[in-house]
């Protein structure tokens, strides 16, 4: 990530999270004549124990010196989660949130799925499951995923990026009862990767392409959370299976390759699993 881009992202990130915190949440009086939602810059500075000028420079994306202890104070003031705190560190100190450094980025190319992971995909027969890499490129899926989402085998390998498919394929827009919620979950994961691999220029190029091609992407990206493993309940309106409810569980796969397993489990106390069984049996 270029320094200018990194500082711009830091600026947007701080502004977005400052706007989410109202004074009462941090023990400050509500006050009057607030022109914008959330805390004022001087209030964040007060809570973090830094000068208003210094925090203003940080939020403006200026190239200034920061320390871990000060970032901890800012993270506490903005009530950031662990993933959001890692993201703040990555942007402010130009270091990835994980153990990978600039000279240790994973190699390019299609990651291979181990036989054990292939078996897991097969065994999760009635749980649509997708395996993706650190760029949200889909590298594996099971039969249930093909029935609920789309036949990824028919999508060219270079186009199997989950973020891109969410905006380019109408199947996804029609499927999700709340499409924006569906997208936000993946963008939260993507932003976590973005902070972890700050040295990978691919992310900057990909984001520029998405913003240029899809006007609604930019707003959702700016509002997105940071989460390495979001858990959400989704309502799908399948053309053949009808209304289905799934719980999304996203798991990191430990190994030499940074892979993620996204499992859509039929929600309990619903007819989702029965509908999925019927759908799959009809198409066998």
Order of alpha helices (4+ residues) and beta strands (2+ residues): alpha-alpha-alpha-alpha-alpha-alpha-beta-beta-alpha-alpha-alpha-alpha-alpha-alpha-beta-beta-beta-alpha
